[in-house]
Amino acid sequence: MLRVLAVDDEVPALEELAYLLRGDPRIEHVLTASDGVTALHDMVGMIGAGERLDGVFLDIRMPGLDGLDLARLVGGFPNPPRLVFVTAHEDCAVQAFELEAVDYLLKPVRADRLAEAVRRLEAAIPAAPAAEPEPEDVIPVELGGRTRFVSQQAVWFAEAKGDYVRLHTGDGTYLIRMSLAALERRWAEAGFIRVHRSTLVSARHVSELRFDGGRAVLQVGTETLPVSRRHTRQVREQLVRQFRDRPAPSGAQT
């Protein structure tokens, strides 16, 4: 949603403009200023505080710092807000668009025309870049002069072996010098679940949870693993949550 500043030295016009802007569902917050100097001071303060300002709706003919001069100053800001001029004068449109205004509205402002200006303002703001995915964790394993890189996603489960952990994957097992507790902390956000004091399981590789003779067991890849009584309830809840939050397969119907 948009955060905007409205600037006009005529109080009734400023109040009307702010009222219309606040009624637009695309706008989150509307600030007002009754002259160019105050508007400039407010914008500098917002930048200093790290606050976002998406657009400025400003009059042109104002005493002191007029709208065009204010726009020139704003253009020098890092990541400047987009400009929409709102004026009773038709003769400044060329200068306004030379200052890269996204729209130029004539007073009195019509609600439908202002809505179009907000649409143009919204379209002019570049979309935020998509967050980079977290790189997948890979553990190097020394194998007699060779180094094998074992992907986190390839691990079915991890088993404590004294000061070591044995990683079980679909193509073999690998021994690494690390405690199971340290590995649990490292992979907690990747869906690895403690099912026993000596076993950590990848939820993505669990195909079944069942009860056999009153004891819970998991089917993980081709392995069947017991779940301790102490961990049974927590494991069940974590698996339900994990599968509930997993994105639906492409084309799946709901």
C-alpha positions in Angstrom: 0.0 0.0 0.0 1.1 3.6 -0.7 2.3 6.3 1.7 1.9 9.8 0.2 2.2 13.4 1.1 -0.3 16.1 0.0 1.0 19.7 -0.3 -1.2 22.8 -0.8 -1.2 26.3 0.7 -5.0 26.5 0.4 -6.4 24.8 3.4 -9.8 23.8 2.0 -8.2 22.3 -1.1 -5.6 20.5 1.0 -8.3 19.0 3.3 -10.4 17.9 0.3 -7.4 16.3 -1.4 -6.4 14.5 1.8 -10.0 13.3 2.3 -10.2 11.8 -1.2 -6.7 10.2 -0.9 -7.6 8.6 2.5 -10.7 7.1 0.9 -8.6 5.2 -1.7 -8.0 1.6 -0.5 -4.6 1.5 -2.2 -3.3 4.3 0.1 -2.1 3.3 3.6 -1.1 6.7 5.0 -1.6 10.4 4.0 0.6 13.2 5.4 -0.2 16.8 4.7 1.8 20.1 4.5 0.5 23.6 3.9 3.6 25.0 2.1 6.7 23.8 0.2 9.2 24.5 3.0 7.3 22.4 5.5 6.9 19.7 3.0 10.6 19.6 2.3 11.4 19.6 6.0 9.0 16.7 6.5 10.5 14.7 3.6 14.0 15.2 4.8 13.0 14.0 8.3 11.3 10.9 6.8 14.4 10.0 4.8 16.6 10.5 7.9 14.3 8.2 9.9 14.3 5.5 7.1 10.6 5.9 6.5 9.1 5.2 3.1 7.3 7.8 1.0 5.9 6.7 -2.3 4.4 9.8 -3.8 3.8 13.5 -3.4 0.6 15.3 -4.6 1.6 18.9 -4.8 0.2 22.3 -5.8 2.3 24.5 -8.1 1.6 28.1 -7.1 2.6 28.4 -3.5 4.3 31.3 -1.6 8.0 30.8 -0.9 9.0 27.4 -2.3 6.6 26.7 -5.1 5.7 23.2 -6.4 8.1 23.1 -9.3 11.1 24.2 -7.2 10.1 21.7 -4.5 9.9 19.0 -7.2 13.4 19.9 -8.4 14.8 19.4 -4.9 12.9 16.2 -4.4 14.4 14.8 -7.7 17.8 14.9 -6.0 16.8 12.6 -3.2 17.9 9.0 -3.2 14.9 6.9 -4.3 12.8 10.0 -4.7 9.0 9.7 -4.3 6.9 10.0 -7.5 5.2 13.3 -8.2 1.6 14.2 -9.0 0.9 17.8 -9.6 -2.5 19.2 -8.5 -3.1 22.7 -9.7 -5.6 25.2 -11.1 -3.1 26.3 -13.8 -2.8 24.6 -17.2 0.3 26.4 -18.3 2.9 24.4 -16.2 2.2 20.9 -17.6 5.3 20.8 -19.8 7.6 21.7 -16.9 5.8 19.2 -14.7 6.4 16.3 -17.1 10.0 17.4 -17.7 10.4 16.8 -13.9 9.0 13.3 -14.6 5.6 13.8 -13.0 3.4 10.7 -13.3 0.3 12.8 -13.6 -1.0 16.4 -13.8 -4.5 17.1 -12.3 -6.5 20.3 -12.7 -8.6 21.7 -9.8 -11.3 21.1 -8.8 -10.1 17.5 -8.5 -12.7 14.8 -9.5 -12.6 11.6 -7.5 -12.4 9.4 -10.6 -9.5 11.4 -12.0 -7.7 11.2 -8.7 -8.2 7.5 -8.7 -6.5 7.3 -12.1 -3.6 9.3 -10.8 -3.2 6.9 -7.9 -3.2 4.0 -10.4 -0.4 5.7 -12.4 1.5 6.4 -9.2 1.3 2.8 -8.2 2.3 1.6 -11.6 5.4 3.9 -11.6 6.8 2.4 -8.4 9.2 -0.5 -9.2 8.2 -3.8 -7.6 10.4 -4.9 -4.7 12.9 -7.5 -5.8 12.0 -11.1 -4.9 13.9 -12.4 -1.9 16.8 -14.6 -2.8 16.2 -18.2 -1.7 18.4 -19.4 1.1 21.3 -21.5 -0.3 20.9 -25.2 0.4 23.2 -26.4 3.2 25.8 -28.9 2.0 28.1 -30.9 4.3 31.5 -32.0 3.1 32.4 -35.6 4.0 36.0 -36.9 3.7 36.2 -40.3 2.0 39.8 -41.6 1.8 41.3 -38.7 -0.1 38.0 -37.7 -1.8 35.5 -35.1 -0.5 31.9 -35.9 -1.0 29.4 -33.0 -0.7 26.2 -34.3 0.9 23.1 -32.2 0.3 20.8 -31.4 3.2 17.8 -32.4 0.9 19.4 -35.8 0.2 19.5 -36.8 3.9 16.7 -39.1 5.1 17.7 -39.2 8.7 20.8 -38.7 11.0 21.8 -41.0 13.7 24.1 -40.2 16.7 27.3 -42.3 16.9 29.2 -41.0 19.9 31.0 -37.8 18.9 29.9 -38.4 15.3 26.7 -38.4 13.3 25.9 -40.9 10.5 23.9 -39.3 7.7 21.6 -41.8 5.9 20.7 -41.0 2.2 19.2 -42.8 -0.7 22.7 -43.7 -2.0 24.5 -44.6 1.2 25.6 -43.4 4.6 28.2 -40.9 5.6 30.0 -40.3 8.9 30.7 -36.7 10.0 32.3 -35.3 13.1 29.5 -33.4 14.7 27.1 -33.9 17.6 23.4 -34.6 16.8 22.4 -31.6 18.9 24.6 -29.3 16.8 23.1 -30.7 13.6 19.6 -30.4 15.0 20.2 -26.7 15.6 21.7 -26.2 12.2 18.9 -27.9 10.3 15.9 -27.0 12.6 14.4 -24.6 10.0 14.8 -27.2 7.2 12.2 -29.5 8.7 14.4 -32.0 10.6 12.6 -33.5 13.6 14.0 -35.2 16.7 12.2 -38.5 16.9 14.5 -40.2 19.4 17.4 -39.1 21.6 19.7 -40.6 18.9 17.7 -39.9 15.7 16.9 -36.8 13.7 14.5 -37.3 10.7 13.9 -35.2 7.6 10.1 -34.6 7.4 10.3 -34.3 3.6 11.3 -38.0 3.4 8.6 -39.3 5.8 6.0 -41.2 3.9 4.1 -42.7 6.8 3.5 -42.5 10.6 1.8 -45.5 12.1 1.4 -47.3 15.4 2.7 -50.8 15.8 2.0 -52.6 19.0 1.3 -49.2 20.7 4.6 -47.7 19.6 4.8 -45.0 16.9 7.1 -45.8 13.9 8.0 -43.7 10.8 8.6 -44.9 7.3 11.5 -42.9 6.0 12.6 -43.8 2.5 13.2 -47.6 2.8 13.8 -47.5 6.5 11.4 -48.0 9.4 12.4 -45.9 12.5 10.9 -46.0 16.0 9.7 -42.9 17.7 10.2 -42.7 21.4 7.2 -42.3 23.6 8.6 -39.0 24.8 8.7 -37.6 21.3 5.5 -39.1 19.8 3.1 -36.3 20.3 5.6 -33.6 19.2 6.6 -35.6 16.1 2.9 -36.1 15.1 2.2 -32.3 15.5 5.3 -31.3 13.6 4.6 -33.7 10.8 1.0 -32.5 10.5 2.2 -28.9 10.5 4.9 -29.6 8.0 2.5 -31.3 5.5 -0.2 -28.7 6.0 2.2 -25.8 5.2 3.7 -27.6 2.2 2.8 -25.9 -1.1 0.2 -27.9 -3.1 1.5 -29.7 -6.2 1.0 -27.8 -9.5 -2.5 -28.3 -10.9 -3.9 -29.7 -7.6 -7.5 -28.9 -7.0 -8.9 -27.6 -3.8 
